[in-house]
Amino acid sequence: MSEKHARLLYALGTTLGENGVFAANKLAQEDTNDLSHTNVAAAKQMKAMKPLQDAWDHYTLTLATLRDTFALLDDQDMAELADAEAQHIVADLNHQLVHVIPTLLRPTSETADLSALIELKSGVGGSESSHFLAEMLRMYVRVARAEGWSPTILANNESDNGGVKDAILEIKGEGAYDALKWESGVHRVQRVPATEASGRLHTSTVAAVVLPLSDEPPSDVKDELFNLEDVKIEVMRARGAGGQHVNKTESAVRITHIPTGISVSMQDERSQHQNRRRAFQVLRARLMDRKIILDQAQRRAARKSLVRTADRSEKIRTYNYPQDRVTDHRLGKGNMSWNDVLEGDGLMIFIRELQGKHDVDSFIDKFVPE
């Protein structure tokens, strides 16, 4: 068993011990017919701990069964059957450690109900970068629909070569931000462009930033993220291709949040009102993201945690087309094919594994001593 899994079991046992004993003692001290706040809270706590207790009981019972099975390996008549049974039991224990227990220990997310806003910007690689950005945009739209979320492309700055220079994608739905936040970072693609006559492999990048998207407050409720008097609003004529409204009406909008210097420009919609609404939506998402990052930093400082955060300038994934391999560098895995991720369910498999790894690491760092 790895040190990490050993610490995970320690965390589970400690959690059950402290919370279970606390709740049981509270109930023992109270009249069972008493519906006081303390008694009800203790009963709820014991009920909430039941799945953890069941997982612990299953693990310890299975471990005991494995020990009994090992004893049969010395019996010549039973050795072959015992060996097969031991492999089955080990697989069950591994499943409990990797999938079941981390899920049960997952802390409640404060952003579980938030939607997401994905900003994509082409990086090094010129036209090949913009072509890959267009493919990533389609990938996120497809994944959002498969997960039951609602994707809407808010901005799509197309390049002359058929690619996309930058884009903003709104994905509405519960859990969208918590899932897709793992996509923030630099995505690197390696392949031979269609225009490369010599067949030379090119490396290009696309930067993704995933922001939390909350519902816009009612008009009669003050926005907690900013004061309207702190926002500078400018209108101008839209630029680029797009029909008769471009360059003829002042439909484009740029807003700047003066205290932070955050600026948002929007011109994809046909009316100034629509562009203004979209721009404020993006501003709110960026300010919410800033608030979450500051809150997390304060909590980490308070408990002196060494939990590693995502660096948005970090290369998180490499898509190697010639080798038909996609590697997520945070997991150290490269067992997904190009189509698995771009066209299949590979992206969500990566995301679920990253979430599980984060949950276990966070829980251990918070509750378990070295």
Solvent accessible surface area in square Angstrom, and as a share of the most:
residue,aa,sasa,rsa
1,M,143,0.64
2,S,56,0.36
3,E,126,0.56
4,K,78,0.33
5,H,43,0.19
6,A,46,0.36
7,R,45,0.16
8,L,1,0.00
9,L,21,0.11
10,Y,115,0.44
11,A,0,0.00
12,L,0,0.00
13,G,24,0.23
14,T,45,0.26
15,T,24,0.14
16,L,16,0.08
17,G,35,0.34
18,E,115,0.52
19,N,43,0.22
20,G,24,0.23
21,V,86,0.50
22,F,104,0.43
23,A,0,0.00
24,A,43,0.34
25,N,73,0.38
26,K,61,0.26
27,L,51,0.25
28,A,86,0.67
29,Q,140,0.62
30,E,49,0.22
31,D,88,0.45
32,T,121,0.70
33,N,130,0.67
34,D,49,0.25
35,L,153,0.76
36,S,39,0.25
37,H,160,0.72
38,T,53,0.31
39,N,10,0.05
40,V,56,0.32
41,A,44,0.34
42,A,2,0.02
43,A,47,0.37
44,K,136,0.58
45,Q,49,0.22
46,M,80,0.36
47,K,161,0.68
48,A,72,0.56
49,M,22,0.10
50,K,120,0.51
51,P,63,0.40
52,L,16,0.08
53,Q,72,0.32
54,D,67,0.35
55,A,7,0.05
56,W,76,0.27
57,D,68,0.35
58,H,75,0.34
59,Y,8,0.03
60,T,53,0.31
61,L,125,0.62
62,T,16,0.09
63,L,46,0.23
64,A,41,0.32
65,T,59,0.34
66,L,15,0.07
67,R,149,0.55
68,D,97,0.50
69,T,8,0.05
70,F,100,0.42
71,A,72,0.56
72,L,76,0.38
73,L,68,0.34
74,D,133,0.69
75,D,62,0.32
76,Q,172,0.76
77,D,133,0.69
78,M,70,0.31
79,A,31,0.24
80,E,154,0.69
81,L,120,0.59
82,A,3,0.03
83,D,67,0.35
84,A,61,0.47
85,E,76,0.34
86,A,7,0.05
87,Q,117,0.52
88,H,126,0.56
89,I,8,0.04
90,V,74,0.43
91,A,62,0.48
92,D,40,0.21
93,L,14,0.07
94,N,79,0.41
95,H,88,0.39
96,Q,18,0.08
97,L,13,0.06
98,V,65,0.37
99,H,104,0.47
100,V,44,0.25
101,I,0,0.00
102,P,7,0.05
103,T,74,0.43
104,L,62,0.31
105,L,9,0.05
106,R,109,0.40
107,P,76,0.48
108,T,134,0.78
109,S,46,0.29
110,E,145,0.65
111,T,19,0.11
112,A,43,0.33
113,D,101,0.52
114,L,22,0.11
115,S,13,0.08
116,A,0,0.00
117,L,0,0.00
118,I,0,0.00
119,E,14,0.06
120,L,1,0.00
121,K,112,0.47
122,S,40,0.26
123,G,41,0.40
124,V,97,0.56
125,G,37,0.35
126,G,53,0.51
127,S,54,0.35
128,E,13,0.06
129,S,0,0.00
130,S,5,0.03
131,H,70,0.31
132,F,0,0.00
133,L,0,0.00
134,A,12,0.10
135,E,36,0.16
136,M,0,0.00
137,L,10,0.05
138,R,150,0.55
139,M,2,0.01
140,Y,1,0.00
141,V,19,0.11
142,R,69,0.25
143,V,4,0.02
144,A,1,0.00
145,R,166,0.60
146,A,80,0.62
147,E,70,0.31
148,G,66,0.63
149,W,29,0.10
150,S,66,0.43
151,P,26,0.16
152,T,53,0.31
153,I,80,0.41
154,L,3,0.01
155,A,14,0.11
156,N,51,0.26
157,N,68,0.35
158,E,119,0.53
159,S,16,0.10
160,D,158,0.82
161,N,69,0.35
162,G,63,0.61
163,G,0,0.00
164,V,9,0.05
165,K,99,0.42
166,D,46,0.24
167,A,2,0.02
168,I,21,0.11
169,L,1,0.00
170,E,10,0.04
171,I,1,0.00
172,K,85,0.36
173,G,23,0.22
174,E,138,0.62
175,G,21,0.20
176,A,0,0.00
177,Y,14,0.05
178,D,21,0.11
179,A,17,0.13
180,L,1,0.01
181,K,54,0.23
182,W,34,0.12
183,E,0,0.00
184,S,6,0.04
185,G,0,0.00
186,V,31,0.18
187,H,0,0.00
188,R,62,0.22
189,V,0,0.00
190,Q,32,0.14
191,R,32,0.12
192,V,61,0.35
193,P,17,0.10
194,A,114,0.89
195,T,127,0.74
196,E,39,0.17
197,A,111,0.86
198,S,90,0.58
199,G,45,0.44
200,R,147,0.54
201,L,81,0.40
202,H,48,0.21
203,T,63,0.37
204,S,0,0.00
205,T,23,0.13
206,V,0,0.00
207,A,37,0.28
208,A,1,0.00
209,V,41,0.23
210,V,1,0.01
211,L,5,0.03
212,P,0,0.00
213,L,7,0.03
214,S,27,0.18
215,D,119,0.62
216,E,113,0.51
217,P,38,0.24
218,P,86,0.54
219,S,126,0.81
220,D,129,0.67
221,V,81,0.47
222,K,152,0.65
223,D,22,0.11
224,E,171,0.77
225,L,35,0.17
226,F,20,0.08
227,N,55,0.28
228,L,105,0.52
229,E,140,0.63
230,D,43,0.22
231,V,15,0.09
232,K,108,0.46
233,I,61,0.31
234,E,49,0.22
235,V,61,0.35
236,M,52,0.23
237,R,140,0.51
238,A,1,0.01
239,R,180,0.66
240,G,51,0.49
241,A,113,0.87
242,G,43,0.41
243,G,50,0.49
244,Q,152,0.68
245,H,30,0.13
246,V,16,0.09
247,N,81,0.42
248,K,142,0.60
249,T,70,0.41
250,E,96,0.43
251,S,4,0.02
252,A,5,0.04
253,V,2,0.01
254,R,87,0.32
255,I,0,0.00
256,T,31,0.18
257,H,11,0.05
258,I,113,0.57
259,P,87,0.55
260,T,44,0.26
261,G,50,0.48
262,I,33,0.17
263,S,51,0.33
264,V,4,0.02
265,S,71,0.46
266,M,4,0.02
267,Q,61,0.27
268,D,71,0.37
269,E,44,0.20
270,R,153,0.56
271,S,43,0.28
272,Q,75,0.33
273,H,133,0.60
274,Q,72,0.32
275,N,0,0.00
276,R,91,0.33
277,R,108,0.39
278,R,30,0.11
279,A,0,0.00
280,F,21,0.09
281,Q,27,0.12
282,V,0,0.00
283,L,0,0.00
284,R,19,0.07
285,A,0,0.00
286,R,54,0.20
287,L,10,0.05
288,M,35,0.16
289,D,7,0.04
290,R,114,0.42
291,K,103,0.44
292,I,23,0.12
293,I,77,0.39
294,L,85,0.42
295,D,46,0.24
296,Q,67,0.30
297,A,41,0.32
298,Q,120,0.53
299,R,108,0.39
300,R,54,0.20
301,A,73,0.57
302,A,88,0.69
303,R,92,0.34
304,K,173,0.73
305,S,19,0.12
306,L,166,0.83
307,V,23,0.13
308,R,175,0.64
309,T,67,0.39
310,A,63,0.49
311,D,75,0.39
312,R,80,0.29
313,S,87,0.56
314,E,42,0.19
315,K,81,0.34
316,I,2,0.01
317,R,0,0.00
318,T,10,0.06
319,Y,0,0.00
320,N,10,0.05
321,Y,118,0.45
322,P,80,0.50
323,Q,107,0.47
324,D,78,0.40
325,R,93,0.34
326,V,0,0.00
327,T,27,0.15
328,D,0,0.00
329,H,73,0.33
330,R,43,0.16
331,L,36,0.18
332,G,64,0.62
333,K,79,0.34
334,G,28,0.27
335,N,114,0.58
336,M,23,0.10
337,S,29,0.19
338,W,19,0.07
339,N,95,0.49
340,D,56,0.29
341,V,0,0.00
342,L,8,0.04
343,E,114,0.51
344,G,27,0.26
345,D,95,0.49
346,G,0,0.00
347,L,0,0.00
348,M,15,0.06
349,I,57,0.29
350,F,2,0.01
351,I,4,0.02
352,R,133,0.49
353,E,60,0.27
354,L,7,0.04
355,Q,33,0.15
356,G,19,0.18
357,K,86,0.37
358,H,64,0.29
359,D,4,0.02
360,V,10,0.06
361,D,42,0.22
362,S,16,0.10
363,F,19,0.08
364,I,4,0.02
365,D,57,0.30
366,K,117,0.50
367,F,113,0.47
368,V,13,0.07
369,P,90,0.56
370,E,176,0.79
